[in-house]
Amino acid sequence: MRKVILCLVLVFSSLNLFAQDYTSLDSGTLQKMEDYVKAEPKVLECSNFLLSTLFEANNLNRLSAMQYVLKWMEGTDYSFSIDSKAVELTEGNNDLFGLYMMALPKVVLENKGANLSNDEIHNRVVELLIAYCKNEKNNMKPTRKLKKLMK
């Protein structure tokens, strides 16, 4: 019985070791263009994290990851188009718009060299948002426009 309890304690205590912590990300390290290129894998990791975990408005880990991605988007050579389609899709939902922004680098970085048009990028981002909103555990209600696209 002692061994079982000890094993359970070890298993549960090791679960924290696998949790991702983005609160220590330093966006101040993004100074030169080389820094932005080196940060691409971490940006993709942050985007994947944000699009695969449940939404919590005041979660410091999520906020730190978002801040890092936004800082990277400001200084990278990639350009991101945020037009009326993005605004119409998110219908004033700032949280959903934030996820839209986080999906942009994911699409671009996963399709390097594909030379995607702004419309293709937008469509892939919409697919990611639909998948995110379909999972009720993520706590993100889809807008009317997203609900229509889900059907």
DRENDO-1510 file (C-alpha; in Angstrom, 1 decimal, always signed):
<recs>
REC; n; res; u; v; w
REC; 1; MET; +0.0; +0.0; +0.0 .
REC; 2; ARG; +2.9; +2.3; +0.8 .
REC; 3; LYS; +4.4; +1.7; -2.6 .
REC; 4; VAL; +1.1; +2.6; -4.3 .
REC; 5; ILE; +0.7; +5.8; -2.4 .
REC; 6; LEU; +4.4; +6.7; -3.1 .
REC; 7; CYS; +3.9; +6.0; -6.8 .
REC; 8; LEU; +0.8; +8.2; -7.0 .
REC; 9; VAL; +2.5; +11.1; -5.2 .
REC; 10; LEU; +5.4; +10.9; -7.7 .
REC; 11; VAL; +3.1; +10.7; -10.7 .
REC; 12; PHE; +1.1; +13.7; -9.6 .
REC; 13; SER; +4.1; +15.8; -8.6 .
REC; 14; SER; +5.8; +15.1; -12.0 .
REC; 15; LEU; +2.8; +16.4; -13.9 .
REC; 16; ASN; +3.8; +20.0; -13.1 .
REC; 17; LEU; +7.2; +19.3; -14.8 .
REC; 18; PHE; +5.4; +18.9; -18.1 .
REC; 19; ALA; +3.3; +22.1; -17.8 .
REC; 20; GLN; +4.3; +24.9; -20.1 .
REC; 21; ASP; +5.3; +28.2; -18.5 .
REC; 22; TYR; +5.4; +31.2; -20.7 .
REC; 23; THR; +5.5; +33.8; -17.9 .
REC; 24; SER; +9.3; +33.9; -18.1 .
REC; 25; LEU; +9.4; +34.8; -21.8 .
REC; 26; ASP; +11.3; +38.0; -22.3 .
REC; 27; SER; +10.1; +40.0; -25.3 .
REC; 28; GLY; +13.0; +42.4; -24.7 .
REC; 29; THR; +15.3; +39.8; -26.3 .
REC; 30; LEU; +13.7; +40.7; -29.6 .
REC; 31; GLN; +16.1; +43.4; -30.7 .
REC; 32; LYS; +17.7; +42.5; -34.0 .
REC; 33; MET; +16.3; +40.7; -37.0 .
REC; 34; GLU; +18.3; +37.6; -36.1 .
REC; 35; ASP; +16.5; +37.5; -32.8 .
REC; 36; TYR; +13.1; +37.4; -34.6 .
REC; 37; VAL; +14.2; +34.5; -36.8 .
REC; 38; LYS; +15.6; +32.6; -33.8 .
REC; 39; ALA; +12.3; +33.2; -31.9 .
REC; 40; GLU; +10.1; +31.6; -34.7 .
REC; 41; PRO; +10.0; +28.1; -33.0 .
REC; 42; LYS; +9.0; +29.7; -29.7 .
REC; 43; VAL; +6.4; +31.9; -31.4 .
REC; 44; LEU; +4.9; +28.8; -33.1 .
REC; 45; GLU; +5.0; +26.9; -29.7 .
REC; 46; CYS; +3.1; +29.9; -28.1 .
REC; 47; SER; +0.5; +30.0; -30.8 .
REC; 48; ASN; +0.0; +26.2; -30.6 .
REC; 49; PHE; -0.3; +26.5; -26.8 .
REC; 50; LEU; -2.9; +29.3; -27.1 .
REC; 51; LEU; -5.0; +27.5; -29.7 .
REC; 52; SER; -4.9; +24.2; -27.8 .
REC; 53; THR; -5.7; +25.2; -24.2 .
REC; 54; LEU; -8.9; +26.5; -22.7 .
REC; 55; PHE; -9.5; +30.2; -22.7 .
REC; 56; GLU; -9.1; +31.9; -19.3 .
REC; 57; ALA; -9.3; +35.7; -19.3 .
REC; 58; ASN; -6.8; +36.4; -16.5 .
REC; 59; ASN; -4.4; +33.5; -17.0 .
REC; 60; LEU; -0.9; +35.0; -16.7 .
REC; 61; ASN; +0.6; +32.1; -18.7 .
REC; 62; ARG; -1.8; +32.8; -21.7 .
REC; 63; LEU; -1.3; +36.6; -21.4 .
REC; 64; SER; +2.5; +36.2; -21.4 .
REC; 65; ALA; +2.4; +33.9; -24.5 .
REC; 66; MET; +0.1; +36.4; -26.3 .
REC; 67; GLN; +2.3; +39.3; -25.4 .
REC; 68; TYR; +5.4; +37.5; -26.8 .
REC; 69; VAL; +3.7; +36.6; -30.0 .
REC; 70; LEU; +2.4; +40.2; -30.5 .
REC; 71; LYS; +5.9; +41.6; -29.9 .
REC; 72; TRP; +7.3; +39.2; -32.4 .
REC; 73; MET; +4.6; +40.2; -35.0 .
REC; 74; GLU; +5.5; +43.8; -34.6 .
REC; 75; GLY; +9.2; +43.4; -35.6 .
REC; 76; THR; +9.3; +40.3; -37.9 .
REC; 77; ASP; +9.8; +40.5; -41.7 .
REC; 78; TYR; +6.5; +38.7; -42.1 .
REC; 79; SER; +3.5; +41.0; -42.7 .
REC; 80; PHE; +0.0; +40.2; -41.3 .
REC; 81; SER; -3.1; +41.6; -42.8 .
REC; 82; ILE; -5.9; +42.4; -40.5 .
REC; 83; ASP; -8.8; +43.6; -42.5 .
REC; 84; SER; -12.6; +43.9; -42.3 .
REC; 85; LYS; -13.0; +40.2; -42.7 .
REC; 86; ALA; -11.3; +39.6; -39.4 .
REC; 87; VAL; -13.3; +42.2; -37.6 .
REC; 88; GLU; -16.6; +40.9; -39.1 .
REC; 89; LEU; -15.7; +37.3; -38.2 .
REC; 90; THR; -15.0; +38.2; -34.5 .
REC; 91; GLU; -18.0; +40.6; -34.2 .
REC; 92; GLY; -16.4; +42.7; -31.5 .
REC; 93; ASN; -15.4; +39.8; -29.3 .
REC; 94; ASN; -11.9; +40.9; -28.2 .
REC; 95; ASP; -11.0; +37.4; -26.9 .
REC; 96; LEU; -11.8; +35.8; -30.2 .
REC; 97; PHE; -10.0; +38.6; -32.1 .
REC; 98; GLY; -6.9; +37.8; -29.9 .
REC; 99; LEU; -7.1; +34.2; -30.9 .
REC; 100; TYR; -7.4; +35.3; -34.6 .
REC; 101; MET; -4.2; +37.3; -34.1 .
REC; 102; MET; -2.4; +34.3; -32.5 .
REC; 103; ALA; -3.4; +32.0; -35.3 .
REC; 104; LEU; -1.9; +34.2; -38.0 .
REC; 105; PRO; +1.8; +33.4; -37.1 .
REC; 106; LYS; +0.9; +29.8; -36.7 .
REC; 107; VAL; -0.4; +29.6; -40.3 .
REC; 108; VAL; +2.5; +31.6; -41.7 .
REC; 109; LEU; +5.2; +29.8; -39.9 .
REC; 110; GLU; +3.8; +26.3; -40.6 .
REC; 111; ASN; +3.6; +27.2; -44.3 .
REC; 112; LYS; +7.0; +28.9; -44.9 .
REC; 113; GLY; +7.8; +29.2; -48.5 .
REC; 114; ALA; +4.2; +28.5; -49.6 .
REC; 115; ASN; +3.6; +32.2; -50.4 .
REC; 116; LEU; +0.0; +32.1; -49.2 .
REC; 117; SER; -2.3; +34.9; -50.2 .
REC; 118; ASN; -4.0; +37.0; -47.5 .
REC; 119; ASP; -7.3; +35.2; -48.4 .
REC; 120; GLU; -5.6; +31.8; -48.0 .
REC; 121; ILE; -4.2; +32.8; -44.6 .
REC; 122; HIS; -7.5; +34.1; -43.5 .
REC; 123; ASN; -9.3; +30.9; -44.5 .
REC; 124; ARG; -6.8; +28.8; -42.6 .
REC; 125; VAL; -7.1; +31.0; -39.5 .
REC; 126; VAL; -10.9; +30.6; -39.7 .
REC; 127; GLU; -10.5; +26.9; -39.8 .
REC; 128; LEU; -8.4; +27.0; -36.6 .
REC; 129; LEU; -11.0; +29.3; -34.9 .
REC; 130; ILE; -13.8; +27.0; -35.9 .
REC; 131; ALA; -11.9; +24.0; -34.4 .
REC; 132; TYR; -11.2; +25.9; -31.3 .
REC; 133; CYS; -14.8; +27.1; -30.8 .
REC; 134; LYS; -16.2; +23.6; -31.5 .
REC; 135; ASN; -14.5; +22.3; -28.4 .
REC; 136; GLU; -16.8; +23.5; -25.7 .
REC; 137; LYS; -14.1; +22.9; -23.1 .
REC; 138; ASN; -12.2; +25.9; -24.5 .
REC; 139; ASN; -14.7; +28.3; -23.1 .
REC; 140; MET; -14.9; +30.3; -26.3 .
REC; 141; LYS; -18.4; +31.0; -27.7 .
REC; 142; PRO; -18.4; +31.3; -31.5 .
REC; 143; THR; -19.9; +34.4; -33.1 .
REC; 144; ARG; -22.9; +34.2; -35.4 .
REC; 145; LYS; -20.6; +34.3; -38.4 .
REC; 146; LEU; -18.5; +31.5; -37.0 .
REC; 147; LYS; -21.6; +29.4; -36.2 .
REC; 148; LYS; -22.8; +29.8; -39.7 .
REC; 149; LEU; -19.4; +28.7; -41.1 .
REC; 150; MET; -19.4; +25.7; -38.7 .
REC; 151; LYS; -22.5; +24.3; -40.4 .
</recs>
